[in-house]
Amino acid sequence: MSLFDRIIGITSIIVKQLLRDHRSIALIFIAPMIVMSLIGFSFQDQPETLNRTAPAIIATMSLVFVFMLTGVSFLRERLEGTLDRLLVTDTTKIELVFGYLFGFLLFALIQSTIILFFTVYVVSIDYSGRIIDAYIILIILTITSVSLGIFISTFAKNEFQIIQFIPVLISPQIFLSGIFISVEQLPWYFKPLSAIAPLTYANRALRNIMSGYKIEEVIIEIGVLLLFAFILLILAIMSIKRN
């Protein structure tokens, strides 16, 4: 069996297992719409504020939801012994991580798609760019978020610990990525931290795209997000232990 066949085999296992979890599937579809509806109605009388913060909200919600989905699901697979059973076979850690990456990515992209299109067409924000360009940015952010979720879940012992990582890893990015205060106005000692936050580049890219920029004008932000995804994947592969 080839490398590709083994990765696809693992991916199909993950997809089938997630599809059997009807409650999680329902939350994948419903939770983003509820949260984005609350945000949209909260800013109903402040359309300018909503339009200004919408790109950052889309990126942040995608990061949070995808991180939780991936982290909890991967942890569950590890605790149930699925990872160990796969590693007992000829499956390598690289095949394992990429198999899980593609499996989780399918559902994570569904969540990110719902967040983007619900915000643009239902919440009805002003949008000047091409929707496909924004979607490309969101796909790259989703890959980064899935990689982060897989990596972090290797250190957690239960689902509650996955949630505890959110204020440690996600919340600082929200404050450092330019949602409330532009990165340029941050104190000098926070700017290096902002530079290593994936959300900073996702927010900047989405804000520019939704303001009318072309995709090639945010190529630096795209490259940095891809670099984050690559580094996190390498860390995830290295962190998996054979028990």
N, CA and C of each residue as an Amber inpcrd file, in Angstrom:
protein
   729
   0.8470000  -1.1930000   0.0000000   0.0000000   0.0000000   0.0000000
   0.8850000   1.2460000   0.0000000   0.5580000   2.2130000  -0.8480000
   1.3780000   3.4100000  -0.9880000   1.1250000   4.3820000   0.1620000
   2.0140000   5.3780000   0.2640000   1.8750000   6.4230000   1.2740000
   0.5260000   7.1200000   1.1490000   0.1690000   7.4680000  -0.0810000
  -1.0940000   8.1700000  -0.3280000  -2.2840000   7.3180000   0.1010000
  -2.2490000   6.0390000  -0.2160000  -3.3590000   5.1440000   0.1420000
  -3.5270000   5.0440000   1.6560000  -2.4140000   4.9920000   2.3920000
  -2.5070000   4.8960000   3.8520000  -3.0730000   6.1800000   4.4540000
  -2.6570000   7.3220000   3.9070000  -3.1900000   8.6020000   4.3990000
  -4.6880000   8.6910000   4.1390000  -5.1040000   8.3210000   2.9230000
  -6.5290000   8.3530000   2.5840000  -7.3090000   7.3700000   3.4520000
  -6.7090000   6.2270000   3.7500000  -7.3680000   5.2480000   4.6120000
  -7.6300000   5.8070000   6.0020000  -6.6320000   6.4860000   6.5710000
  -6.8010000   7.1030000   7.8880000  -7.8410000   8.2120000   7.8220000
  -7.7930000   9.0000000   6.7600000  -8.7670000  10.0820000   6.5890000
 -10.1900000   9.5440000   6.5670000 -10.4110000   8.4640000   5.8330000
 -11.7600000   7.8890000   5.7390000 -12.2370000   7.3710000   7.0940000
 -11.3200000   6.8170000   7.8940000 -11.6770000   6.3520000   9.2420000
 -12.1560000   7.5230000  10.1010000 -11.4130000   8.6200000  10.0470000
 -11.7520000   9.7960000  10.8520000 -13.0870000  10.3740000  10.4220000
 -13.3030000  10.4800000   9.1230000 -14.5630000  11.0400000   8.6110000
 -15.7450000  10.1900000   9.0620000 -15.6230000   8.8730000   8.9520000
 -16.7170000   7.9800000   9.3550000 -17.0030000   8.0900000  10.8490000
 -15.9400000   8.1980000  11.6550000 -16.1320000   8.3110000  13.1010000
 -16.8260000   9.6170000  13.4690000 -16.4360000  10.7070000  12.8330000
 -17.0640000  11.9920000  13.1230000 -18.5140000  12.0240000  12.6550000
 -18.7970000  11.3880000  11.5300000 -20.1690000  11.3570000  11.0190000
 -21.0990000  10.5860000  11.9480000 -20.5490000   9.6340000  12.6910000
 -21.3740000   8.8780000  13.6370000 -21.7000000   9.6880000  14.8940000
 -20.9260000  10.7510000  15.1250000 -21.1690000  11.6130000  16.2890000
 -22.1430000  12.7150000  15.8780000 -23.4360000  12.4200000  15.9440000
 -24.4570000  13.3400000  15.4380000 -24.4790000  14.6630000  16.2010000
 -24.1850000  14.6160000  17.4850000 -24.1980000  15.8510000  18.2690000
 -23.0940000  16.8010000  17.8000000 -21.9080000  16.2680000  17.5610000
 -20.8050000  17.1080000  17.0830000 -21.0980000  17.6670000  15.6980000
 -21.6880000  16.8450000  14.8360000 -22.0360000  17.3100000  13.4900000
 -23.0310000  18.4570000  13.5670000 -24.0220000  18.3280000  14.4600000
 -25.0120000  19.3950000  14.6180000 -24.3520000  20.6820000  15.0970000
 -23.4210000  20.5630000  16.0430000 -22.7340000  21.7440000  16.5630000
 -21.8520000  22.3950000  15.5070000 -21.2600000  21.5790000  14.6190000
 -20.4330000  22.1290000  13.5440000 -21.2420000  23.1020000  12.6960000
 -22.5070000  22.7710000  12.4470000 -23.3530000  23.6090000  11.6090000
 -24.0170000  24.7370000  12.3990000 -24.4800000  24.4350000  13.6030000
 -25.3280000  25.3770000  14.3280000 -24.5310000  26.4100000  15.1140000
 -23.4850000  25.9700000  15.8220000 -22.7510000  26.8730000  16.7130000
 -22.2160000  28.1270000  16.0140000 -21.5610000  28.0150000  14.8400000
 -21.0690000  29.2370000  14.1850000 -22.1840000  30.2150000  13.8360000
 -23.3370000  29.7040000  13.4020000 -24.4400000  30.5900000  13.0220000
 -25.0110000  31.3090000  14.2340000 -25.0950000  30.6140000  15.3720000
 -25.6020000  31.2480000  16.5880000 -24.6760000  32.3770000  17.0280000
 -23.3790000  32.0850000  17.0710000 -22.4080000  33.0840000  17.5300000
 -22.3700000  34.2850000  16.5890000 -22.3170000  34.0390000  15.2870000
 -22.2520000  35.1460000  14.3280000 -23.5510000  35.9420000  14.3140000
 -24.6870000  35.2870000  14.5670000 -25.9640000  36.0080000  14.6640000
 -25.9510000  36.9530000  15.8560000 -25.4600000  36.4730000  16.9980000
 -25.3820000  37.3110000  18.1930000 -24.4840000  38.5190000  17.9560000
 -23.3510000  38.2840000  17.3080000 -22.4360000  39.3910000  17.0140000
 -23.0880000  40.3820000  16.0630000 -23.7340000  39.8640000  15.0110000
 -24.3810000  40.7290000  14.0320000 -25.4760000  41.5820000  14.6380000
 -26.3440000  40.9770000  15.4590000 -27.4400000  41.7210000  16.0810000
 -26.9260000  42.6990000  17.1360000 -25.8030000  42.3720000  17.7690000
 -25.2310000  43.2700000  18.7700000 -24.7590000  44.5750000  18.1380000
 -24.2990000  44.4950000  16.8890000 -23.8050000  45.6790000  16.1810000
 -24.8270000  46.2110000  15.1760000 -26.0950000  45.8350000  15.3530000
 -27.1180000  46.2050000  14.3750000 -27.2330000  47.7180000  14.1990000
 -27.0590000  48.4600000  15.2830000 -27.1610000  49.9210000  15.2260000
 -25.8100000  50.5880000  15.0160000 -24.7790000  49.7830000  14.8280000
 -23.4350000  50.3200000  14.5970000 -22.8090000  49.6360000  13.3800000
 -23.3930000  49.8380000  12.1990000 -22.9060000  49.1290000  11.0050000
 -21.4550000  49.4340000  10.6590000 -21.0060000  50.6540000  10.9300000
 -19.6160000  50.9940000  10.6170000 -18.6490000  50.1890000  11.4850000
 -18.9850000  50.0490000  12.7570000 -18.1460000  49.2480000  13.6570000
 -18.1300000  47.7900000  13.2270000 -19.3070000  47.2740000  12.8560000
 -19.3960000  45.8830000  12.4080000 -18.5770000  45.6610000  11.1450000
 -18.6930000  46.5740000  10.1810000 -17.9520000  46.4230000   8.9270000
 -16.4460000  46.4960000   9.1630000 -16.0300000  47.3170000  10.1190000
 -14.6000000  47.4650000  10.4000000 -14.0340000  46.2310000  11.0960000
 -14.8190000  45.6390000  11.9760000 -14.3190000  44.5080000  12.7670000
 -14.6810000  43.1500000  12.1740000 -15.5550000  43.1100000  11.1680000
 -16.0240000  41.8320000  10.6110000 -14.8930000  40.9150000  10.1400000
 -13.8930000  41.4140000   9.3920000 -12.8130000  40.5080000   8.9590000
 -12.1000000  39.8460000  10.1350000 -11.8340000  40.6270000  11.1810000
 -11.1620000  40.0680000  12.3550000 -12.0600000  39.0770000  13.0850000
 -13.3590000  39.3700000  13.1400000 -14.3010000  38.4600000  13.8040000
 -14.3740000  37.1360000  13.0510000 -14.4290000  37.1990000  11.7230000
 -14.4730000  35.9820000  10.9050000 -13.2360000  35.1260000  11.1570000
 -12.0630000  35.7610000  11.1280000 -10.8130000  35.0210000  11.3410000
 -10.7500000  34.4370000  12.7500000 -11.1470000  35.2330000  13.7420000
 -11.0750000  34.7790000  15.1330000 -12.0160000  33.6140000  15.3910000
 -13.2560000  33.7280000  14.9300000 -14.2280000  32.6570000  15.1460000
 -13.7980000  31.3740000  14.4300000 -13.2250000  31.5180000  13.2480000
 -12.7380000  30.3380000  12.5260000 -11.6230000  29.6590000  13.3100000
 -10.6970000  30.4610000  13.8270000  -9.5860000  29.9060000  14.6070000
 -10.0930000  29.1850000  15.8540000 -11.0150000  29.8120000  16.5830000
 -11.5110000  29.2420000  17.8420000 -12.2910000  27.9600000  17.5960000
 -13.2630000  28.0080000  16.6750000 -14.1100000  26.8390000  16.4280000
 -13.3000000  25.6620000  15.8830000 -12.4130000  25.9370000  14.9400000
 -11.6210000  24.8650000  14.3290000 -10.6410000  24.2790000  15.3420000
 -10.0190000  25.1290000  16.1520000  -9.1060000  24.6460000  17.1910000
  -9.8300000  23.7170000  18.1570000 -11.0240000  24.1050000  18.5910000
 -11.7840000  23.2750000  19.5280000 -12.2020000  21.9560000  18.8880000
 -12.7060000  22.0250000  17.6540000 -13.1300000  20.8140000  16.9460000
 -11.9740000  19.8350000  16.8080000 -10.8340000  20.3280000  16.3340000
  -9.6850000  19.4580000  16.0940000  -9.0750000  18.9540000  17.3930000
  -8.8710000  19.8710000  18.3370000  -8.2320000  19.4870000  19.5890000
  -9.0090000  18.4310000  20.3510000 -10.3180000  18.6440000  20.5020000
 -11.1490000  17.6940000  21.2450000 -11.2450000  16.3650000  20.5020000
 -11.4300000  16.4110000  19.1890000 -11.5840000  15.1780000  18.4060000
 -10.3020000  14.3530000  18.4090000  -9.1580000  15.0160000  18.2390000
  -7.8830000  14.2920000  18.2250000  -7.5810000  13.7080000  19.6020000
  -7.8890000  14.4720000  20.6540000  -7.6920000  13.9660000  22.0130000
  -8.5470000  12.7250000  22.2520000  -9.7850000  12.7660000  21.7890000
 -10.6800000  11.6220000  21.9590000 -10.1220000  10.3910000  21.2460000
  -9.5750000  10.5940000  20.0610000  -8.9710000   9.4820000  19.3270000
  -7.7920000   8.8930000  20.1020000  -7.0210000   9.7700000  20.7270000
  -5.8550000   9.3070000  21.4890000  -6.2740000   8.5540000  22.7450000
  -7.2710000   9.0880000  23.4640000  -7.7160000   8.4520000  24.7020000
  -8.4150000   7.1210000  24.4490000  -9.0810000   7.0040000  23.3020000
  -9.7670000   5.7510000  22.9720000  -8.8210000   4.6990000  22.4110000
  -7.5570000   5.0750000  22.1990000  -6.5630000   4.1120000  21.7420000
  -6.4690000   3.9490000  20.2420000  -7.2210000   4.7710000  19.4880000
  -7.1850000   4.6510000  18.0270000  -5.7940000   4.9510000  17.4850000
  -5.1380000   5.9810000  18.0230000  -3.7930000   6.3360000  17.5680000
  -2.8120000   5.2040000  17.8200000  -2.8880000   4.6210000  19.0120000
  -1.9630000   3.5330000  19.3470000  -2.1570000   2.3300000  18.4350000
  -3.4200000   2.0230000  18.1250000  -3.6940000   0.8780000  17.2460000
  -3.1370000   1.1200000  15.8500000  -3.2210000   2.3640000  15.3830000
  -2.6820000   2.6830000  14.0620000  -1.1580000   2.6430000  14.0670000
  -0.5560000   3.1140000  15.1580000   0.9060000   3.1570000  15.2300000
   1.5200000   1.7750000  15.4120000   0.7320000   0.8170000  15.8980000
   1.2270000  -0.5590000  16.0130000   1.4570000  -1.1640000  14.6350000
   0.6840000  -0.7000000  13.6480000   0.8400000  -1.1770000  12.2750000
   2.0390000  -0.4880000  11.6330000   2.1390000  -0.5950000  10.3200000
   3.2500000   0.0330000   9.6010000   3.0430000   1.5280000   9.3890000
   1.9630000   2.0780000   9.9270000   1.6690000   3.4980000   9.7480000
   2.7290000   4.3580000  10.4330000   3.2720000   5.3130000   9.7070000
   4.2550000   6.2290000  10.2870000   3.5390000   7.4190000  10.9230000
   4.2820000   8.1730000  11.7360000   3.6910000   9.3490000  12.3750000
   3.3170000  10.4080000  11.3400000   4.0820000  10.4920000  10.2620000
   3.7660000  11.4490000   9.1960000   2.4400000  11.0900000   8.5400000
   2.2580000   9.8100000   8.2150000   1.0010000   9.3630000   7.6110000
  -0.1640000   9.5900000   8.5640000   0.0720000   9.3420000   9.8400000
  -0.9770000   9.5000000  10.8410000  -1.4350000  10.9530000  10.9310000
  -0.4840000  11.8720000  11.0620000  -0.8250000  13.2890000  11.2140000
  -1.5150000  13.8240000   9.9680000  -1.0180000  13.4660000   8.7900000
  -1.6480000  13.9600000   7.5630000  -3.0230000  13.3300000   7.3540000
  -3.1870000  12.0750000   7.7500000  -4.4990000  11.4490000   7.6580000
  -5.5150000  12.1590000   8.5230000  -5.1170000  12.4570000   9.7580000
  -6.0080000  13.1930000  10.6590000  -6.2140000  14.6250000  10.1770000
  -5.1570000  15.2390000   9.6460000  -5.2670000  16.6040000   9.1290000
  -6.3480000  16.6940000   8.0650000  -6.3130000  15.8010000   7.0750000
  -7.2940000  15.8440000   5.9930000  -8.6940000  15.4980000   6.4980000
  -8.7670000  14.5630000   7.4660000 -10.0690000  14.1950000   8.0110000
 -10.7260000  15.3460000   8.7500000  -9.9680000  15.9860000   9.6370000
 -10.5070000  17.1200000  10.3820000 -10.7220000  18.3260000   9.4740000
  -9.8630000  18.4660000   8.4610000  -9.9290000  19.6300000   7.5800000
 -11.2680000  19.7040000   6.8600000 -11.8180000  18.5600000   6.4950000
 -13.1080000  18.5420000   5.8050000 -14.1800000  19.2270000   6.6480000
 -14.2810000  18.8540000   7.9220000 -15.3050000  19.4290000   8.7970000
 -14.9440000  20.8490000   9.2220000 -13.6510000  21.1140000   9.3740000
 -13.2150000  22.4590000   9.7350000 -13.5320000  23.4570000   8.6270000
 -13.3690000  23.0340000   7.3790000 -13.6950000  23.9090000   6.2500000
 -15.1900000  24.1830000   6.1830000 -15.9960000  23.1980000   6.5660000
 -17.4440000  23.4210000   6.6140000 -17.7550000  24.5280000   7.6130000
 -17.1280000  24.4570000   8.7860000 -17.3400000  25.4920000   9.7960000
 -16.8950000  26.8620000   9.2950000 -15.7060000  26.9320000   8.7220000
 -15.1840000  28.2110000   8.2380000 -16.0420000  28.7660000   7.1090000
 -16.5420000  27.8830000   6.2540000 -17.4160000  28.3130000   5.1570000
 -18.7020000  28.9130000   5.7030000 -19.2790000  28.2600000   6.7050000
 -20.5040000  28.7760000   7.3170000 -20.2530000  30.1510000   7.9210000
 -19.1400000  30.2990000   8.6340000 -18.8240000  31.5810000   9.2720000
 -18.6860000  32.6830000   8.2360000 -17.9400000  32.4220000   7.1640000
 -17.7090000  33.4460000   6.1400000 -18.9960000  33.8260000   5.4240000
 -19.6910000  32.8460000   4.8690000 -20.8680000  33.1490000   4.0570000
 -22.0310000  33.6540000   4.9050000 -22.1700000  33.1610000   6.1250000
 -23.2310000  33.6460000   7.0050000 -22.9890000  35.1090000   7.3560000
 -21.7220000  35.4610000   7.6170000 -21.3960000  36.8420000   7.9720000
 -21.6030000  37.7810000   6.7930000 -21.1920000  37.3560000   5.6090000
 -21.2780000  38.2190000   4.4300000 -22.7130000  38.3590000   3.9390000
 -23.4600000  37.2470000   3.8650000 -24.7580000  37.2710000   3.2020000
 -25.9540000  37.3430000   4.1480000 -25.8080000  36.8990000   5.3940000
 -26.9280000  36.9540000   6.3360000 -26.7880000  38.1500000   7.2750000
 -25.6140000  38.2860000   7.8860000 -25.3670000  39.4620000   8.7150000
 -25.2670000  40.7100000   7.8400000 -24.9010000  40.5050000   6.5760000
 -24.9050000  41.5600000   5.5410000 -23.9230000  42.6880000   5.8400000
 -22.6570000  42.3430000   5.9420000 -21.6300000  43.3710000   6.0780000
 -21.2970000  43.9330000   4.6980000 -20.7440000  45.1350000   4.6790000
 -20.2730000  45.7110000   3.4210000 -19.0060000  44.9840000   2.9970000
 -18.9620000  44.6220000   1.7230000 -17.8550000  43.8000000   1.2380000
 -17.4510000  44.2850000  -0.1400000 -16.1670000  44.6450000  -0.2930000
 -15.6960000  45.2140000  -1.5570000 -14.8480000  44.2580000  -2.3790000
 -14.2910000  43.2330000  -1.7730000 -13.3800000  42.3380000  -2.4790000
 -14.0770000  41.1510000  -3.1070000 -13.2770000  40.1930000  -3.5440000
 -13.8050000  38.9570000  -4.1220000 -13.9660000  37.9170000  -3.0250000
 -15.1410000  37.3130000  -2.9620000 -15.4240000  36.3440000  -1.9080000
 -14.4920000  35.1360000  -1.9980000 -14.0840000  34.7590000  -3.2080000
 -13.2010000  33.6010000  -3.3800000 -11.8260000  33.8840000  -2.7830000
 -11.3670000  35.1410000  -2.8610000 -10.0720000  35.4930000  -2.2720000
 -10.1200000  35.3930000  -0.7490000 -11.2170000  35.8740000  -0.1670000
 -11.3800000  35.7530000   1.2850000 -11.4480000  34.2890000   1.6970000
 -12.0790000  33.4790000   0.8630000 -12.2130000  32.0540000   1.1750000
 -10.8520000  31.3590000   1.1370000  -9.9920000  31.7630000   0.2160000
  -8.6370000  31.1990000   0.1450000  -7.8710000  31.4980000   1.4370000
  -7.9760000  32.7420000   1.9140000  -7.3230000  33.1120000   3.1740000
  -7.8520000  32.2530000   4.3100000  -9.1590000  32.0440000   4.3210000
  -9.7800000  31.2790000   5.3950000  -9.3810000  29.8040000   5.3370000
  -9.2000000  29.2740000   4.1390000  -8.7350000  27.8840000   3.9980000
  -7.3450000  27.7300000   4.6120000  -6.4600000  28.6790000   4.3170000
  -5.0970000  28.6160000   4.8560000  -5.1120000  28.7520000   6.3740000
  -5.9550000  29.6690000   6.8920000  -6.0770000  29.8110000   8.3450000
  -6.6310000  28.5330000   8.9640000  -7.5580000  27.8830000   8.2760000
  -8.1380000  26.6370000   8.7720000  -7.0810000  25.5460000   8.8740000
  -6.2170000  25.4440000   7.8620000  -5.1230000  24.4650000   7.9040000
  -4.2180000  24.7420000   9.1070000  -3.9150000  26.0250000   9.3360000
  -3.0950000  26.4030000  10.4880000  -3.7830000  26.0290000  11.7960000
  -5.0930000  26.2770000  11.8740000  -5.8530000  25.9910000  13.0940000
  -5.9220000  24.4950000  13.3680000  -6.1220000  23.6930000  12.3220000
  -6.1520000  22.2380000  12.4810000  -4.7920000  21.7400000  12.9690000
  -3.7250000  22.2580000  12.3840000  -2.3700000  21.8620000  12.8000000
  -2.1260000  22.2240000  14.2600000  -2.5830000  23.4150000  14.6630000
  -2.4360000  23.8420000  16.0530000  -3.2290000  22.9330000  16.9870000
  -4.4540000  22.5890000  16.5860000  -5.2860000  21.7200000  17.4120000
  -4.6800000  20.3430000  17.6070000  -4.1270000  19.7670000  16.5380000
  -3.4820000  18.4510000  16.6400000  -2.2710000  18.5190000  17.5620000
  -1.4530000  19.5490000  17.3880000  -0.2390000  19.6870000  18.1950000
  -0.5680000  19.8560000  19.6780000  -1.4820000  20.7650000  19.9920000
  -1.7940000  21.0530000  21.3900000  -2.4780000  19.8750000  22.0640000
  -3.2980000  19.1360000  21.3250000  -4.0450000  18.0260000  21.9290000
  -3.1240000  16.9090000  22.4230000  -1.8960000  16.8530000  21.9040000
  -0.9600000  15.8160000  22.3660000  -0.4900000  16.0690000  23.7980000
  -0.7040000  17.3000000  24.3030000  -0.2920000  17.6350000  25.6700000
  -1.4530000  17.5890000  26.6600000  -2.6770000  17.4730000  26.1630000
  -3.8510000  17.4930000  27.0380000  -4.2120000  16.0820000  27.4910000
  -4.7370000  15.9790000  28.7040000  -5.1530000  14.6960000  29.2510000
  -6.6690000  14.5260000  29.2470000  -7.3960000  15.6270000  29.0770000
  -8.8490000  15.5490000  28.9920000  -9.3680000  16.7350000  28.1910000
 -10.6580000  16.7100000  27.8640000 -11.2440000  17.7450000  27.0190000
 -11.2390000  19.1030000  27.7100000 -11.3500000  19.1160000  29.0270000
 -11.3330000  20.3810000  29.7570000 -10.0000000  21.1030000  29.5650000
  -8.9180000  20.3550000  29.5020000  -7.6100000  20.9760000  29.3000000
  -7.4910000  21.6000000  27.9140000  -8.1540000  21.0120000  26.9220000
  -8.1770000  21.6310000  25.5850000  -8.8160000  23.0080000  25.6630000
  -9.9360000  23.1120000  26.3940000 -10.6180000  24.3950000  26.5480000
  -9.7220000  25.3830000  27.2900000  -8.9460000  24.8820000  28.2580000
  -8.0660000  25.7630000  29.0270000  -6.9510000  26.3590000  28.1770000
  -6.6280000  25.7170000  27.0750000  -5.5910000  26.2600000  26.1920000
  -6.0780000  27.5030000  25.4400000  -7.3960000  27.6950000  25.3530000
  -7.9280000  28.8390000  24.6060000  -7.4780000  30.1680000  25.2110000
  -7.6500000  30.3950000  26.5440000  -7.1500000  31.6680000  27.0910000
  -5.6340000  31.8060000  27.0390000  -4.9330000  30.6920000  26.9200000
  -3.4680000  30.7440000  26.8720000  -2.9660000  31.0400000  25.4600000
  -3.5780000  30.4040000  24.4610000  -3.0770000  30.4910000  23.0860000
  -3.9080000  31.3950000  22.1820000  -5.2240000  31.4040000  22.3730000
  -6.1060000  32.1270000  21.4580000  -6.3820000  33.5500000  21.9290000
  -6.7290000  33.7040000  23.2080000  -7.0930000  35.0320000  23.7250000
  -5.9950000  36.0760000  23.5280000  -4.7170000  35.7720000  23.8180000
  -3.6860000  36.7780000  23.5650000  -3.6200000  37.2050000  22.0970000
  -3.8470000  36.2610000  21.1900000  -3.8250000  36.6090000  19.7690000
  -4.9340000  37.5900000  19.4210000  -6.0880000  37.4450000  20.0790000
  -7.2100000  38.3470000  19.8110000  -6.8210000  39.7860000  20.1390000
  -6.1250000  39.9780000  21.2460000  -5.7470000  41.3270000  21.6650000
  -4.5220000  41.8490000  20.9210000  -3.6900000  40.9410000  20.4180000
  -2.4430000  41.3610000  19.7730000  -2.5380000  41.4540000  18.2590000
  -3.6540000  41.0020000  17.6820000  -3.7360000  40.8980000  16.2190000
  -4.3820000  42.0990000  15.5480000  -4.7180000  43.1250000  16.3220000
  -5.2530000  44.3370000  15.7220000  -6.7550000  44.4340000  15.6850000
  -7.4660000  43.6040000  16.4530000  -8.9280000  43.6690000  16.4600000
  -9.4040000  44.9240000  17.1770000  -8.8700000  45.1750000  18.3650000
  -9.2950000  46.3170000  19.1680000  -8.3740000  47.5130000  18.9850000
  -7.0870000  47.2410000  18.9220000  -6.0920000  48.2910000  18.7160000
  -5.2100000  47.8570000  17.5530000  -4.9540000  48.7650000  16.6270000
  -4.1160000  48.4070000  15.4870000  -2.7320000  47.9870000  15.9720000
  -2.1180000  47.0910000  15.2260000  -0.8030000  46.5730000  15.6100000
   0.2010000  47.7120000  15.7390000   0.0790000  48.7200000  14.8860000
   1.0070000  49.8490000  14.9140000   0.9070000  50.6370000  16.2180000
  -0.2660000  50.6070000  16.8770000  -0.4680000  51.3710000  18.1100000
  -0.1710000  50.5630000  19.3720000   0.1710000  49.3020000  19.2140000
   0.5050000  48.4760000  20.3710000   1.8030000  48.9680000  21.0140000
   1.9530000  48.8040000  22.3330000   3.2400000  49.1240000  22.9720000
   4.3620000  48.3130000  22.3340000   5.5500000  48.8770000  22.3340000
   6.6690000  48.2540000  21.6170000   6.9560000  46.8390000  22.1100000
   6.7150000  46.5890000  23.4190000   7.0360000  45.2660000  23.9640000
   6.0080000  44.2080000  23.5770000   4.8530000  44.6240000  23.0160000
   3.8590000  43.6650000  22.5410000   4.0120000  43.3540000  21.0490000
   4.6930000  44.2160000  20.3250000   4.7920000  44.0390000  18.8730000
   5.5090000  42.7470000  18.4670000   6.5910000  42.3300000  19.1630000
   7.1930000  41.0320000  18.8060000   6.2330000  39.8680000  19.0020000
   5.3820000  39.9390000  20.0390000   4.3890000  38.8810000  20.2560000
   3.3400000  38.8930000  19.1570000   2.9590000  40.0890000  18.7310000
   1.9940000  40.2000000  17.6340000   2.5470000  39.6010000  16.3500000
   3.8560000  39.7260000  16.1580000   4.4860000  39.2330000  14.9290000
   4.5220000  37.7190000  14.8520000   4.3640000  37.0220000  15.9880000
   4.3850000  35.5530000  15.9630000   2.9900000  34.9720000  16.2000000
   1.9660000  35.7980000  16.0360000   0.5830000  35.3390000  16.1940000
  -0.0420000  35.1160000  14.8160000  -0.4370000  33.8890000  14.4830000
  -1.0570000  33.6350000  13.1710000  -2.2660000  34.5150000  12.9000000
  -3.0220000  34.8320000  13.9570000  -4.2360000  35.6280000  13.7790000
  -3.9300000  37.0330000  13.2730000  -2.7510000  37.5530000  13.5850000
  -2.3520000  38.8720000  13.0980000  -2.3550000  38.9040000  11.5750000
  -1.7780000  37.8940000  10.9670000  -1.6590000  37.8540000   9.5050000
  -2.9930000  37.4980000   8.8450000  -3.7770000  36.6540000   9.5020000
  -5.1010000  36.3310000   8.9620000  -6.0040000  37.5570000   8.9860000
  -5.9870000  38.3020000  10.0890000  -6.7990000  39.5140000  10.1900000
  -6.3950000  40.5380000   9.1400000  -5.0950000  40.7530000   9.0090000
  -4.6030000  41.7470000   8.0550000  -4.9680000  41.3580000   6.6220000
  -4.7920000  40.0750000   6.3000000  -5.1040000  39.6140000   4.9450000
  -6.5930000  39.7410000   4.6510000  -7.4420000  39.2910000   5.5860000
  -8.8890000  39.3670000   5.3620000  -9.3730000  40.8110000   5.3000000
  -8.8360000  41.6570000   6.1680000  -9.2450000  43.0620000   6.1550000
  -8.8960000  43.7070000   4.8160000  -7.7120000  43.4320000   4.3100000
  -7.3120000  44.0100000   3.0260000  -8.1380000  43.4460000   1.8750000
  -8.3520000  42.1210000   1.8840000  -9.1450000  41.4940000   0.8230000
 -10.5640000  42.0440000   0.8130000 -11.1630000  42.1750000   1.9890000
 -12.5450000  42.6380000   2.0780000 -12.6650000  44.1380000   1.8540000
 -11.5170000  44.8200000   1.7580000 -11.5050000  46.2420000   1.4150000
 -11.2660000  46.4650000  -0.0730000 -11.0550000  45.3660000  -0.8120000
 -10.8810000  45.4920000  -2.2510000  -9.5130000  45.1300000  -2.7720000
  -8.5950000  44.7170000  -1.8930000  -7.2680000  44.3010000  -2.3410000
  -7.3690000  43.0030000  -3.1460000  -6.3980000  42.7910000  -4.0220000
  -6.3150000  41.5280000  -4.7550000  -5.4860000  40.5260000  -3.9560000
  -5.6540000  39.2510000  -4.2840000  -5.0070000  38.1870000  -3.5130000
  -3.4870000  38.3040000  -3.5540000  -2.9400000  38.7640000  -4.6820000
  -1.4830000  38.8690000  -4.7820000  -0.9220000  39.9940000  -3.9070000
  -1.7830000  40.8970000  -3.4510000  -1.3360000  41.9940000  -2.6000000
  -1.2060000  41.5810000  -1.1350000  -1.6500000  40.3820000  -0.8150000
  -1.5060000  39.8800000   0.5650000  -0.6770000  38.5990000   0.5670000
   0.2070000  38.4650000  -0.4080000   0.9910000  37.2390000  -0.5620000
   1.9290000  37.0220000   0.6310000   2.4020000  38.1060000   1.2430000
   3.2780000  37.9650000   2.4130000   2.5120000  37.3300000   3.5630000
   1.2980000  37.8240000   3.8150000   0.4730000  37.2630000   4.8940000
   0.1470000  35.7960000   4.6270000  -0.1400000  35.4600000   3.3690000
  -0.4240000  34.0690000   3.0030000   0.8000000  33.1930000   3.2620000
   1.9690000  33.6850000   2.8670000   3.1990000  32.9260000   3.0750000
   3.4900000  32.6770000   4.5450000   3.2590000  33.6860000   5.3830000
   3.5060000  33.5250000   6.8210000   2.5340000  32.5160000   7.4260000
   1.2570000  32.5680000   7.0210000   0.2710000  31.6040000   7.5230000
   0.6370000  30.1790000   7.1180000   1.0930000  30.0070000   5.8880000
   1.5240000  28.6790000   5.4370000   2.7420000  28.2050000   6.2250000
   3.6350000  29.1310000   6.5490000   4.8130000  28.7830000   7.3530000
   4.3940000  28.3260000   8.7480000   3.4390000  29.0380000   9.3510000
   2.9150000  28.6250000  10.6560000   2.3330000  27.2170000  10.5770000
   1.5450000  26.9520000   9.5300000   0.9250000  25.6310000   9.3700000
   1.9890000  24.5480000   9.2490000   3.0320000  24.8180000   8.4760000
   4.1110000  23.8410000   8.2790000   4.8380000  23.5610000   9.5970000
   5.1760000  24.6200000  10.3300000   5.8940000  24.4500000  11.5960000
   5.0490000  23.6650000  12.5960000   3.7630000  23.9910000  12.6760000
   2.8830000  23.3020000  13.6230000   2.6980000  21.8360000  13.2470000
   2.6640000  21.5430000  11.9440000   2.5700000  20.1470000  11.5120000
   3.8190000  19.3630000  11.9100000   4.9790000  19.9740000  11.7200000
   6.2290000  19.3200000  12.1250000   6.2340000  19.0690000  13.6300000
   5.7990000  20.0610000  14.4080000   5.7420000  19.9020000  15.8600000
   4.7500000  18.8160000  16.2610000   3.6230000  18.7440000  15.5420000
   2.6230000  17.7120000  15.8360000   3.1900000  16.3200000  15.5790000
   3.9070000  16.1680000  14.4700000   4.5210000  14.8710000  14.1420000
   5.5440000  14.4810000  15.2050000   6.3410000  15.4560000  15.6490000
   7.3810000  15.1800000  16.6400000   6.8020000  14.8770000  18.0200000
   5.6220000  15.4390000  18.3140000   5.0660000  15.3010000  19.6660000
   4.3250000  13.9910000  19.8800000   3.9790000  13.2840000  18.8020000
   3.2580000  12.0140000  18.9410000   4.2230000  10.9350000  19.4070000
   3.8290000  10.2520000  20.4530000   4.6720000   9.1990000  21.0260000
   4.0280000   7.8350000  20.7990000   4.8650000   6.8530000  20.5350000
   4.3880000   5.4670000  20.4370000   4.3440000   4.8740000  21.8440000
   3.1440000   4.4550000  22.2750000   2.9910000   3.8620000  23.6090000
   3.0590000   2.3450000  23.5260000
